[in-house]
Each structure stands twice: as C-alpha cells, then as structure tokens.
Amino acid sequence: MRIFLSLCLLLITGVSVAEENSLDQVKPITVQLPDNSDSELAAIDALRDQLQTQKLAVHFDELPLVDAVRFIESKTEIPIRIDFKALQDVNFSPDMPITLDAEELSGTTILSLIAHEHALAYYFQSDAVVISTPQHSEERYLTRCYDLSRFPSELYYNDLYDVITTTLEPENWDVLGGTGTVQVFQNSMLVSASPRVHAKLQTLLDQLTKAIDLPSENYPVEPLHIWPTAKLMAIAEAKLDSTTITANFNNATREEVFGFLQNTNQLPIILDHNELSYRDPELPKTINLKLEKIPARKALDAICQQFGIGWEIFNETILITSELNVTSNLEIRIYPVRDLLWRGLDIRDARLRHELEQFYKQSAMASVALTAPLLPDTDNLIASLVFPNQAESWEMQGGPCTVIEYLPGDCLVVMQSTKVHRQIEAQLNQIRKLQKPLDLDQWKQQIQAYRQEVVAVSFVALPPVDGNPPLTKGDLLEIASLIKATQDKASWGLPGHAIFATSNGLIVRNQRSVVSRVEEYLKSLAIYSAADVNVAPKTSPGVGAADEAVSAFE
C-alpha cells in the first residue's frame, strides 16, 4: 500500500512531458451519417403533422367504415389503410356504420373520433396511416432516441427516468412487468414503447424543459399540459375562455341543449352517441336550467351535472360523454411549484441545493435546533394535494393516479382526471394566497450554525480488490496527515478538532463543512462513513483509482 501512496504523490507532481505531448494529438472524431439514417421516423412524423393540419367537413350517416376511410383519404391526400385481419380477429366488420357530423375538423380529430366511438385505434407507418384495434396498435413498438443535452447534469437523469415510468402509462414499462424500456446512453435516451407513448413522451420532455427554464421573476404558475395534439386543444381552450352562455332551458332534451350551444355559441360540441346511449336508461331525459352570462366551462359543468354526464376537451372539440369516461380518462399536467417548494426563495444553485439536502437529512441528528422551515418542502406539498382530492384514486391508496416531483424543474408531474386537475390548480392558488414569506435572516443563521457545528464521524476502509494489500494503520496515518495539511489547515489546531487513525479507518472531528469535504475525498479512496458502509461498494477500487482520488482531493 506504500506503493499506492507513492503513486498518489507522483501523480500530484504532474504528468511527464511525453504524456503532455500525447494529449496535444487528441482530436474529436467527425462522423458522416448515411442520408437515410432516420428517414422512416421522419416520414412518420411528416404524416402525423400532415394529418393534424388538414381540415375537412364530414357528414357520415351510418356510412360503412371502408367508405368513410376512402372519403377521408381523398380529402386529405394521405394514404389510409384498414388492417382487416386485426379487425377480423376481434369480430369487427370493416363495414361497421360510421355516424359523424362535423365541420372543419382536422384529419387527426376525425380519425380519433371514429376510433373513440367504435373502440378502434390508428397508428402511423412511414407510408400510410393504419386503422386497427387498440391491442394491435399498442403492440407495434417503436424505438426512438431522445436528446437529453437540454436537461441538467447527468446526475438528474434518474429523476427523468422516474417521471417517465411513473406518469406515462406506468403498467407498460419493464420496471412493472411490461415490455417498454428506457435506456440512457451518455446524453441520449433510447425508448422502446408504443406510438401513443412516444407521442406523449415528446411533449413531456418539451414541457419539462420549459419548467426548468421558467424565470423566477414573475414566475408563471399555470400548469403545463402534456397534450400530443396541443395546438388543436388550444383551439377548444380559447373558444371556452372567450364564451359566455345565456340560455333558459325548460324541459329541454340533451340534443336540444347541446344543439343550442352549437348553433348559438358556436361551441365545437361532439356527442359521444354510443357511450351516452349505453348509459341512457339511468340518465335524466330533460333539464330545467337558466343561465345568464355564465362562463362556458361553468355552464357546461352545470348542464352536465343535471344530465348526469360529463365533458372533456377532445383535440379541438368538446366531447360530451359519460361521467365515468371523463373520470377514467387520465391526463398529465406539470405544475410549476418553485415558489412553494423553496418558500419564495430563488435557490437554483446545484451545490447549495445539495448542501440543503444534506442539512435537512442530518438535522435530526444535529445538536443545533431546527427552526428554519423544510426546503424543498416536497413531501408536505404532495400530501396536501393528494389527501383532499379523491384520495382513493391515487397510487399510494391503490388507485391508478400518480404524482411525482421533478426537482431540476421545481415542479410536480401529476397524472389525474380533468376534474381533479381543476381542483389541484385551484388549491395551489389558494395556498399561494396564504403563504407567509420566509424569515430569511433566521434561515441563514440556521444554515450557518449547521455548517459550523463540530461533529465526529467514523470512516471505514473497505477491503481492496485484485489481491492488493489492505490499508495499514501506517497508511491511514499518512492519509490523515495529508488531510490536515490540505483541508482548512488552521482548524485542526482548535480544541476538540482532530483526526485519528484506527485499525481499519479514520475518526474525523471538525466543523461539519470541513468534515463534508474530507468525506468526499475519502470516498474516492473507498473509505466510507460508517453510516454509509451498507450502501457503499463492497470492495475498494485498488491502486487504479489513484489518479481519480488525488484529483478529487486537490
């Protein structure tokens, strides 16, 4: 082991002239990709964009599916195929009657409404849109590569993985027994998943990036939606926001009420005929309701409540469907909560955040009384949103809905029903109105007292690998001397400040800030705090780690 320490000293003095010259010869590799390296995925993306931008009017009255498809194909000039075998496997007829009456909707919405109404699905190939069954569509996994260079340090890639597998159809990922996979390689993320998951994932990554970049001055707190068809849904959102309803319904049927809203207020309403017909025996037939300049959203809530049904935004339309459908259709929203997590403080420095994490993790064992509020206050914030809002629907209570923090973006990512999302948004706004400002001076004093507290930490040297001899007590004494000579040299002369070598490790007593720096260095030598030995590697890296150890300590 003396050889190991001598190596450390040799490395500290610098590299040889020959090594320096060899470094000058290192140059980056340039790569020439084939022209068609991503042509198939590019063609799929082009078809998806084309279908979303093409507008058409349809007036189908029990028109066979094959004829409806031919009509859409001719109007959009997009090849559309029917997977006859997949339909046959589930006893679906390609001549099933399609009824749909709509003006100037996108091709995406037309196909989505047909698929929704008749339990179908569609997916994109490089040369066509294919109408099939949901099961067959979900089985057609694609592997795509996503750029992670726009996200913070690789240290946070695991956080990103957790968000994806927790909120994007969790049951489909291998971590829960599914077949979907996420693999990170350097600054790339390879994802194998269904077309539907990929469509959501791209939007999720875009919105997480937006949350990270939100300015702290005039911090915007509106939730960020994970809508693959965000541009279309924004049309319906804008229409709802700009419309007020005035009406007097007396014994009005469902068709009369929503026909009035379509014709008088030009709301893009679509009735989910199959679902409503299935629920019809248990639903009220008529309603009596007077509305006077009521915002469209509240008016729809009041109307649907009386009819015992629900509504949701479906691309650029408003879909009137059963209440069960609305509550079971889960959507993902990102809630920016930097102001709540950090009590109004703008703490985005990574090193300070790490120190705060350690501070609150160890404060229960510290002699300094904890008077400053917890930062970031993630667990309390999540609990305050989960338990008042349909607690039984959340994953921790056995339900399908999830919430997870993404601290690099200071946000919560929530998968819930539209109704609960509205409640969460309103509740967050109420919390913000009542939030008291943090006593910044008291908080700073608390952190400073924590840093200056004198603590004693025991460190244990792990057994080496490859037959290298273990560290002797003499080796540990030399390491202790090196630490005292380089780490806050003056502090070791203060009363009670010392470093001792034991038979298999070290005992360090100093201010917590000094001990923390020593701990980082000792980890590079496979010497871990006794509290962390159970989670540390089982063996030391041996002499080969000398270079890394010395550079970490310099």
C-alpha positions in Angstrom: 0.0 0.0 0.0 3.1 2.2 0.4 3.3 1.9 -3.4 -0.2 3.2 -3.7 0.5 6.3 -1.6 3.8 6.9 -3.5 1.8 6.8 -6.7 -0.5 9.5 -5.3 2.4 11.7 -4.6 3.9 11.1 -8.0 0.6 12.0 -9.7 0.3 15.2 -7.7 3.6 16.4 -9.2 2.1 16.2 -12.7 2.4 14.1 -15.8 5.5 13.6 -17.9 6.4 15.7 -20.9 5.8 12.8 -23.2 2.2 12.5 -21.8 1.6 16.2 -22.2 2.7 16.0 -25.9 0.5 13.0 -26.5 -2.5 14.9 -25.2 -1.9 17.5 -28.0 -2.5 14.8 -30.5 -6.1 14.0 -29.3 -8.7 15.4 -31.6 -12.5 14.9 -31.9 -13.9 12.3 -34.3 -16.1 13.6 -37.1 -18.9 11.3 -38.2 -20.6 11.0 -41.5 -24.1 9.6 -41.2 -25.9 8.0 -44.1 -28.5 10.2 -45.7 -31.4 7.8 -44.8 -30.3 7.2 -41.2 -33.7 8.5 -39.8 -35.8 8.5 -42.9 -38.5 6.2 -41.6 -39.1 8.1 -38.4 -39.0 11.4 -40.3 -41.7 10.1 -42.7 -43.9 9.0 -39.8 -43.5 12.5 -38.2 -44.4 14.1 -41.5 -47.6 12.1 -41.9 -48.6 12.9 -38.4 -48.1 16.6 -39.0 -50.0 16.5 -42.3 -53.0 14.7 -40.8 -53.1 17.3 -38.0 -53.1 20.3 -40.3 -55.5 19.0 -42.9 -59.1 20.3 -42.3 -62.3 18.7 -43.6 -66.0 18.5 -43.1 -67.7 15.2 -42.7 -71.4 14.2 -42.8 -71.5 10.5 -42.2 -74.9 8.9 -41.6 -74.2 5.2 -41.0 -71.6 5.1 -43.7 -69.6 1.9 -43.9 -66.1 2.3 -42.4 -64.4 1.4 -45.7 -66.3 4.2 -47.4 -65.6 6.7 -44.6 -61.9 5.9 -44.9 -61.9 6.4 -48.7 -63.6 9.8 -48.2 -61.1 11.0 -45.6 -58.2 9.7 -47.7 -59.4 11.6 -50.8 -59.8 14.9 -48.9 -56.5 14.8 -47.0 -54.5 13.1 -49.7 -53.0 10.9 -47.0 -52.8 7.1 -47.6 -55.0 5.3 -45.1 -55.2 1.6 -44.8 -57.5 -0.7 -42.7 -55.9 -3.7 -41.0 -58.6 -6.2 -42.0 -57.0 -9.1 -40.2 -56.8 -7.2 -36.9 -60.5 -6.3 -37.1 -61.4 -9.8 -38.0 -59.6 -11.2 -35.0 -61.9 -9.3 -32.7 -65.0 -9.8 -34.9 -65.2 -6.2 -36.1 -66.6 -5.7 -39.6 -64.9 -3.2 -42.0 -68.4 -2.3 -42.9 -69.4 -1.1 -39.5 -71.6 2.0 -39.8 -70.0 5.4 -39.0 -72.1 8.3 -38.0 -70.3 11.7 -37.6 -71.4 15.2 -38.4 -68.7 17.8 -38.1 -67.5 21.0 -39.8 -63.9 21.8 -40.5 -62.1 19.5 -38.1 -58.6 18.2 -38.5 -58.0 14.8 -40.0 -56.4 13.8 -36.7 -59.7 14.6 -34.9 -61.9 12.9 -37.5 -60.0 9.7 -37.2 -59.7 10.0 -33.4 -63.5 10.4 -33.0 -64.2 7.4 -35.2 -61.6 5.4 -33.3 -63.1 6.5 -29.9 -66.7 5.8 -30.9 -66.0 2.3 -32.2 -63.1 1.1 -30.0 -60.6 1.3 -32.8 -57.1 2.8 -33.0 -54.8 4.0 -35.6 -51.0 4.3 -36.0 -48.5 5.7 -38.4 -46.2 3.8 -40.7 -43.7 5.5 -43.0 -46.1 5.3 -46.0 -49.6 5.3 -44.5 -52.0 5.7 -41.6 -53.2 2.3 -40.5 -56.6 1.8 -38.8 -56.6 -1.2 -36.5 -57.5 -2.4 -33.0 -56.1 -0.8 -29.8 -54.3 -4.0 -28.9 -52.6 -4.4 -32.2 -51.6 -0.7 -32.3 -50.1 -0.9 -28.8 -48.1 -4.0 -29.8 -46.3 -2.1 -32.6 -43.4 -0.8 -30.5 -41.0 1.9 -31.9 -37.6 2.7 -30.6 -36.7 6.3 -30.7 -33.7 8.2 -29.4 -34.2 11.5 -27.5 -31.7 14.2 -26.9 -31.0 14.9 -23.2 -28.4 17.5 -23.6 -31.0 20.2 -22.9 -31.5 18.8 -19.4 -29.4 19.4 -16.3 -26.4 17.3 -15.4 -26.4 13.5 -15.9 -26.9 13.3 -12.1 -30.6 14.0 -12.7 -31.2 11.5 -15.5 -32.6 9.0 -12.9 -35.1 11.7 -11.9 -36.2 11.9 -15.5 -36.5 8.1 -15.8 -38.7 8.1 -12.7 -41.0 10.7 -14.1 -41.4 8.9 -17.4 -42.1 5.4 -15.9 -44.4 6.8 -13.2 -46.7 9.0 -15.4 -46.6 7.7 -18.9 -48.8 4.6 -18.8 -46.8 3.0 -15.9 -48.0 -0.5 -16.4 -46.3 -0.7 -19.9 -42.7 -0.3 -18.6 -40.5 -3.2 -17.8 -40.0 -2.0 -14.2 -43.6 -3.0 -13.6 -43.7 -6.1 -15.8 -44.4 -4.5 -19.1 -42.3 -4.6 -22.3 -41.5 -0.9 -22.7 -37.9 0.2 -21.9 -35.9 3.3 -21.2 -32.2 3.3 -21.5 -29.9 6.3 -21.1 -26.6 6.4 -23.0 -24.5 9.5 -22.4 -26.7 12.4 -23.5 -29.2 10.2 -25.3 -32.2 8.3 -24.1 -33.4 5.3 -26.1 -37.1 4.5 -25.6 -38.9 1.4 -26.8 -42.7 2.0 -26.5 -46.0 2.2 -28.3 -46.7 5.1 -30.8 -49.1 6.6 -28.3 -46.5 6.7 -25.5 -43.9 8.2 -27.9 -46.4 11.0 -28.8 -46.9 11.9 -25.1 -43.2 11.5 -24.3 -42.0 14.1 -26.7 -44.5 16.6 -25.3 -43.5 15.7 -21.7 -39.8 16.3 -22.4 -40.6 19.6 -24.1 -42.7 20.8 -21.1 -40.2 19.7 -18.5 -37.5 21.7 -20.3 -39.9 24.7 -20.2 -40.4 24.2 -16.5 -36.7 24.2 -15.9 -36.3 27.5 -17.8 -39.1 29.4 -16.2 -37.9 32.7 -14.8 -38.1 33.3 -11.1 -39.1 36.9 -11.7 -42.9 37.0 -12.3 -42.8 33.2 -12.0 -45.6 31.7 -14.1 -47.6 29.1 -12.2 -50.1 27.9 -14.8 -50.0 24.1 -15.3 -48.2 22.8 -18.4 -50.3 20.3 -20.3 -49.0 17.1 -21.8 -51.1 17.0 -25.0 -49.7 15.4 -28.1 -52.2 17.5 -30.0 -51.6 20.7 -28.0 -52.2 23.0 -31.0 -55.6 21.5 -31.6 -56.6 21.5 -28.0 -55.6 25.1 -27.6 -58.4 26.0 -30.2 -61.0 24.5 -27.9 -59.4 26.1 -24.8 -59.5 29.5 -26.5 -63.1 29.1 -27.5 -64.2 28.1 -24.0 -62.3 31.0 -22.4 -63.9 33.6 -24.7 -67.5 32.3 -24.5 -70.3 33.1 -22.0 -73.6 31.3 -22.1 -77.1 32.9 -21.7 -80.0 30.4 -22.0 -83.3 29.4 -20.5 -83.9 25.6 -20.8 -87.3 24.4 -20.0 -87.8 20.6 -20.2 -85.0 20.6 -22.8 -83.6 17.3 -24.1 -79.9 16.6 -24.3 -80.0 17.1 -28.1 -81.8 20.4 -27.8 -79.4 21.8 -25.2 -76.2 20.9 -26.9 -77.7 21.8 -30.3 -78.4 25.2 -29.0 -74.8 25.6 -27.7 -73.5 24.5 -31.1 -75.7 26.8 -33.1 -75.9 29.9 -30.9 -72.5 29.9 -29.2 -70.6 28.1 -32.0 -69.1 25.7 -29.4 -67.4 22.7 -31.3 -69.5 20.1 -29.4 -69.5 16.4 -30.3 -71.9 13.9 -28.7 -70.4 10.5 -27.8 -73.5 8.7 -29.0 -72.5 5.1 -28.3 -71.4 5.8 -24.7 -74.4 8.1 -24.0 -76.8 5.5 -25.5 -75.3 2.8 -23.3 -75.8 4.9 -20.2 -79.2 6.4 -21.3 -81.6 4.3 -19.2 -80.1 5.7 -16.0 -79.8 9.3 -17.1 -82.3 12.2 -16.9 -84.1 12.9 -20.2 -84.7 16.7 -19.8 -83.4 19.6 -17.7 -84.6 23.0 -16.5 -81.8 25.5 -16.2 -81.4 29.2 -16.5 -78.0 30.7 -17.4 -77.2 34.4 -17.6 -73.7 35.3 -19.0 -72.1 32.3 -17.4 -68.5 31.3 -18.5 -68.7 28.4 -20.9 -66.8 26.0 -18.6 -69.1 26.6 -15.6 -72.1 26.4 -17.9 -71.0 23.0 -19.2 -70.4 21.8 -15.7 -73.9 22.9 -14.6 -75.6 21.4 -17.7 -73.7 18.1 -17.5 -74.3 17.8 -13.8 -78.1 18.0 -14.4 -77.9 15.4 -17.2 -75.6 13.1 -15.1 -72.9 13.2 -17.7 -69.5 14.8 -18.3 -67.5 16.7 -20.8 -63.8 16.9 -21.8 -61.7 18.6 -24.4 -61.0 16.2 -27.3 -58.5 17.8 -29.6 -60.2 20.9 -31.0 -63.7 19.7 -29.9 -65.7 19.4 -26.7 -66.8 15.8 -26.3 -70.0 15.2 -24.3 -69.7 11.7 -22.8 -70.4 9.7 -19.7 -69.1 10.9 -16.3 -67.3 7.6 -16.0 -65.4 8.2 -19.2 -64.3 11.7 -18.0 -63.1 10.4 -14.6 -61.3 7.4 -16.1 -59.5 9.3 -18.9 -56.3 10.4 -17.1 -54.2 13.3 -18.4 -50.7 14.5 -17.3 -50.1 18.1 -16.2 -46.9 19.7 -14.9 -47.4 22.1 -12.0 -44.6 24.7 -11.5 -44.1 25.0 -7.8 -40.7 26.6 -7.3 -42.2 29.3 -5.1 -43.9 26.7 -2.8 -41.0 24.2 -2.6 -38.5 26.9 -1.7 -40.7 29.2 0.3 -40.4 32.0 -2.1 -36.5 31.7 -2.4 -34.8 31.5 -5.7 -32.4 28.6 -5.0 -31.2 27.1 -8.2 -27.5 26.7 -7.5 -26.9 22.9 -7.6 -24.2 22.9 -4.9 -26.4 24.9 -2.5 -29.3 22.6 -3.2 -27.1 19.5 -2.4 -26.0 21.1 0.9 -29.5 21.8 1.9 -30.5 18.3 1.1 -27.7 17.0 3.5 -28.6 19.7 6.0 -32.2 18.5 6.4 -31.3 14.8 6.1 -28.9 15.1 9.1 -30.5 17.9 11.1 -32.5 15.5 13.2 -29.1 14.2 14.5 -27.5 17.6 14.9 -27.3 19.4 18.2 -28.5 22.7 16.5 -32.2 23.1 17.0 -34.2 23.0 13.7 -36.2 26.2 13.5 -36.0 27.0 9.8 -38.7 25.5 7.5 -38.0 22.5 5.4 -36.6 23.1 1.9 -37.6 21.9 -0.5 -40.9 21.1 1.1 -41.8 18.4 -1.4 -43.5 15.7 0.7 -45.7 18.1 2.6 -46.8 19.8 -0.7 -47.7 16.4 -2.3 -49.6 15.3 0.8 -51.6 18.5 0.8 -52.7 17.8 -2.7 -53.3 14.1 -2.6 -55.4 13.6 0.5 -58.1 16.3 -0.1 -58.6 15.3 -3.7 -60.1 11.9 -4.2 -57.5 10.2 -2.0 -58.7 6.7 -3.1 -57.7 7.5 -6.8 -54.0 7.9 -6.0 -51.4 5.1 -6.5 -50.5 5.1 -2.8 -54.1 4.2 -2.0 -54.3 1.6 -4.7 -55.7 3.8 -7.5 -54.2 4.5 -10.9 -53.3 8.1 -10.5 -49.8 9.3 -9.7 -47.8 12.4 -8.6 -44.0 12.7 -8.6 -41.6 15.6 -8.1 -39.1 16.7 -10.7 -36.7 18.8 -8.7 -34.5 20.0 -11.5 -37.6 21.8 -12.9 -39.1 22.6 -9.4 -42.4 21.0 -10.5 -44.8 18.2 -9.8 -45.9 15.9 -12.6 -49.4 14.7 -12.0 -51.5 12.1 -13.8 -55.2 12.5 -12.9 -58.6 13.1 -14.2 -59.5 16.6 -15.6 -61.9 17.2 -12.6 -59.1 16.6 -10.0 -56.7 18.6 -12.1 -59.0 21.6 -11.8 -59.2 21.1 -8.0 -55.4 20.9 -7.7 -54.9 24.1 -9.7 -57.4 25.9 -7.5 -55.9 24.5 -4.3 -52.4 25.6 -5.3 -53.6 29.1 -5.9 -55.3 29.2 -2.5 -52.1 28.0 -0.9 -50.1 30.8 -2.7 -52.5 33.5 -1.4 -52.0 32.4 2.2 -48.3 31.6 2.0 -46.2 33.6 4.5 -42.8 34.9 3.5 -39.8 33.0 4.8 -37.8 34.6 7.7 -34.6 34.8 5.5 -32.3 36.0 8.3 -33.4 33.2 10.6 -32.9 30.7 7.9 -29.4 31.9 7.0 -28.5 31.7 10.7 -29.7 28.2 10.9 -27.6 27.1 7.9 -24.6 28.9 9.2 -24.9 27.2 12.6 -25.2 23.9 10.9 -22.1 24.4 8.9 -20.1 25.4 12.0 -21.3 22.7 14.2 -18.4 20.4 15.3 -19.2 16.7 14.6 -17.3 13.4 14.9 -17.6 10.9 12.0 -16.1 7.4 11.8 -14.9 6.2 8.4 -14.2 2.6 7.4 -11.7 1.5 4.7 -13.3 -1.2 2.5 -11.2 -4.4 1.5 -9.3 -3.9 -1.7 -9.7 -5.9 -4.9 -7.3 -7.7 -7.3 -5.2 -9.0 -4.4 -3.9 -5.6 -3.3 -2.9 -5.4 0.3 -5.3 -3.6 2.6 -4.6 -0.2 4.1 -2.4 -0.4 7.2 -2.7 1.9 10.2 0.5 3.5 8.9 -1.1 4.2 5.6 -4.1 5.7 7.3 -1.9 7.9 9.4 -0.2 9.2 6.2 -3.7 9.9 4.7 -4.7 11.7 8.0 -1.5 13.9 7.8 -2.2 14.7 4.1 -5.8 15.8 5.1 -4.6 18.0 7.9 -2.1 19.7 5.6 -4.5 20.5 2.8 -8.0 20.8 4.3 -8.6 24.0 6.4 -5.2 23.6 8.0 -5.8 26.1 10.8 -8.9 24.4 12.0 -7.1 21.2 13.2 -5.3 23.1 15.9 -8.6 24.2 17.6 -9.7 22.4 20.8 -11.6 19.2 20.0 -10.7 19.2 16.3 -8.7 16.2 15.3 -8.3 13.2 13.0 -7.4 9.8 14.3 -6.3 6.6 12.5 -7.9 3.3 13.7 -7.0 -0.2 12.7 -9.4 -0.1 9.8 -10.3 3.5 9.2 -10.4 7.1 10.5 -12.3 9.2 13.0 -12.6 12.8 11.9 -13.8 15.6 14.3 -14.2 19.1 12.9 -16.7 21.6 11.7 -19.4 19.9 9.6 -18.3 21.9 6.4 -14.7 20.6 6.8 -15.9 17.0 7.5 -18.1 17.1 4.4 -15.1 18.0 2.2 -13.0 15.3 3.8 -15.7 12.7 3.3 -15.9 13.4 -0.5 -12.1 12.8 -0.7 -12.2 9.6 1.4 -14.9 8.1 -0.8 -12.5 8.3 -3.8 -10.2 6.0 -1.7 -13.0 3.6 -0.8 -13.1 4.9 2.7 -16.7 5.5 3.7 -18.5 6.8 6.7 -19.7 4.0 9.0 -23.3 5.1 8.4 -22.9 4.6 4.6 -21.0 1.3 4.6 -24.1 -0.7 3.9 -24.8 1.2 0.7 -21.1 1.6 -0.4 -19.4 -0.7 -2.9 -18.3 -3.9 -1.3 -14.6 -3.5 -2.2 -12.2 -0.7 -2.9 -11.1 0.1 -6.5 -7.4 -0.5 -5.7 -4.3 1.3 -7.0 -6.0 2.1 -10.3 -8.1 4.7 -8.6 -5.1 6.8 -7.5 -5.4 9.3 -10.3 -9.1 9.9 -9.5 -8.5 10.0 -5.8 -5.8 12.7 -6.0 -7.7 14.9 -8.5 -10.8 14.7 -6.3 -8.8 15.9 -3.3 -6.8 18.7 -4.9 
